[in-house]
Amino acid sequence: MFALKYVIELGMKGSKTMDKDAWTKKMLHAFCELCIKAIDMGMAPHTYFNKVCWKFLLTSFEEQTKHSFTKAQLKAQLKKI
């Protein structure tokens, strides 16, 4: 399970614009939960997520948070955790 002690207070910049690295707590928790779910579903065969997993993460994350990110952006966030 992901250690959430590294969670940093992230928020919105301005009224409606979001800095590309600024994630809300809700977004971070949703991403972590989706990663755990993907691992439990066997989408991480070794130490990495396979193509099916990344597609699952991208679509599920957008459905839950209403924010669309690229694989590279999600991967960068994963490295920060």
TACOR-V186749 format. One record per residue. RES is the residue in one letter. SS is DSSP state (A for helix, B for strand, O for the rest). PHI is phi in whole degrees, -180 to 180 (none if undefined). BURIAL is b if it has 16 or more other C-alpha atoms within 10 Angstrom, else e. Layout:
res = (RES RES)
ss = (SS SS)
phi = (PHI PHI)
burial = (BURIAL BURIAL)
This chain:
res = (M F A L K Y V I E L G M K G S K T M D K D A W T K K M L H A F C E L C I K A I D M G M A P H T Y F N K V C W K F L L T S F E E Q T K H S F T K A Q L K A Q L K K I)
ss = (O O O A A A O O O O O O B O O O B O O O O O O O A A A A A A A A A A A A A A A A O O O O O O O O O O A A A A A A A A A A A A A A A O O O O O A A A A A A A A A A O)
phi = (none -71 -81 -92 -69 -90 -67 -107 -59 -121 -153 -85 -103 71 -83 -131 -101 -122 -62 -63 -98 -89 -118 -79 -61 -60 -66 -65 -66 -63 -63 -62 -63 -67 -63 -63 -62 -63 -64 -63 -83 84 -86 -118 -64 -132 -116 -141 -89 -83 -61 -62 -63 -62 -63 -60 -62 -62 -72 -66 -64 -66 -62 -78 -106 66 -121 -102 -127 -84 -60 -62 -68 -67 -63 -63 -66 -62 -68 -78 -80)
burial = (e e e e e e e e e e e e e e e e e e e e e b b b e e b b e b b b e b b b e b b e e e b b e e e e b e e e b b e b b b e b b b e e e e e e e e e e e b e e e e e e e)
